[in-house]
Amino acid sequence: MLTHFDEDGAARMVNVSEKAATVREAVAMGSIRMLPETLRLIQDRKVSKGDVLGVARLAGIMAAKKTAELIPLCHPLNLTAVDISFELDEQASCVKMQATVGTTGQTGVEMEALTAVAAAGLTIYDMCKAVDRSMIITDIGLMKKTGGKSGTFERK
């Protein structure tokens, strides 16, 4: 059952007032593929706009905090933690991105983790597009979520 629709099919924000506040965490991942030369520029911190991964980390954190302003039916949440990490994969010529977001609340933080990864990838693209417009942001997905009535989800 899709909970964001009422009995007439109109979009609605889900009422979570009766749900118990629990500790919740979500982990999302994604990657941005690029030319090997672009990856080297990032790794060597030689992109003209500055520290690509540092700026992308801040963008991901900021995006997680602003998710309810971007996704229409998403609840504004008091986030207790946002961690963004990167792995440079030379063999695949990509940057792998991971966001871990936490809260204690009545609804989960999956959207915040996914938004953080997307914003980090878009920031990497923005900072490197002058040297590589062929970059592709790909495979953004929820890897794990804990807490709440539905319990734990873990991608296999």
N, C-alpha and C positions, 0 to 999 in steps of 0.2 A: 504494500500500500504506500502510495506517495503522500507524505504528510504535509507537503507544502501546498495542497489544494483543498478547498472546502468541498462540501457535498454538491455544489453547483459547478465545480471545476475552476473556480476563481483562485488565483494565487493568494496565499496568506502566510504570515509568519507563524510558526508553530508556537503554541503556548507551552512554555516549560516551567511555569510557576509551581506546578505540583511535583516536579522532579526533584529528587534529592541532589544536593551538591556533593560531588565526589571529585577525587583527584583524577585528572584526565591528561593524557599525553597523546600526541600524534607525531608520526615520523613520515615525511614525504621525501621523495627523491626525484631527480630528473637529470638531464644532461644537455650540454650544448656542444654539438660537433662543429669542428672548424678545421681550417688548413693547419698542417703541422707548424708552419711558420708563425701563425697566430698564437698557437699554444706556447711556442717558445718565447714569444714576446711577453705573454702573460707570466710565464715561469720566471723569466729574467727581469721582470718589472720594467720593461722598456716600452710599454704602451704610452703614447704621448699624453694621454689624459690622466695618467697616474696609476695608482695601485688598484688594478681592476678587481681583484678578489676582496680587498678591503672595502671598497665602495659597494660591491655587490652584496657583501655581508650586511652592511648597514641598510641597503635597500630592502633586503629580505626581512630584516627585523622590522623596519618601518612598515613594510607592506603587511606583515602579520598583524601589527597593531591597528592597521586601517582596514582590515578585511571587511568589517561590517559596512563600511562606507562604499566598498566596491561591489560586493555581492548583495543584491537587493533584499533577500530574505534571511540573511545571516544575522545572528544575534551579536550585539556588541559584548565583548568579553573582557574581563580583567585577566590579562595574561600574567602568569607568574614566571615564565621562562621562555626565551626564544634563543635557539642555538643554530647557527648556519655553518656548515662545514663544506669544504671543497676537496676534491681529489683530482689531480691532473693525470689523465690516462694517455700516455704517449702512444701506446699501441693503437688505441681507438681514435686518437686525435680529438679528445674531448675533455671538457671539465665536467665532472660529476658533482652534483649539488645535493646536499641533504639538509633538511630543516627539521628540527625537533622543537615542538611547541607544547607548553604545559599550562594548566590552569587548575583551579579548584572551583567547580561551578556546576550548573545544571545542564549544560550542553557541551559537546565536544569541540576540539580544536583542529579537526581535520582540514577545514577550509582555510584556517590560518596557516597551517603547515604547507598546504598546496599553493596558496597565494605567495608565501615567502619564497618557495622554489621558483615559481614563475617570475617573480620580480627580480630575483637574483640573476636568472638567465637573461631576462630582458636588459638588465643593467650591463651584463657582460657583453651582450650584443651591441648595445649603445656605445660602450667604451671602445669597442674593437671594430666597429663597422667601417671605419675609414680604411682599414687594411684588409677586411674580409667580409664582404656582404653575403657570402655563401653560407654563413653559419646557420645551423638548424637547432632550435630548442626542441627537445624530444623526450619521450618516455616519462613525463611527469605523472606520478602516481602515489597513492597512499601505500606505504609499506607496513605500517603498524599503527594501531590505536588501542589505548587501554582506558578503562574507566567507564562509568555509566552503566545503565541497565543492560545494554547489549553486550557488555564485557569486552573481551580482547579480540581484535582482528589482526591477523598477521599474514601478509602476502607470502605465498610459497614460492 
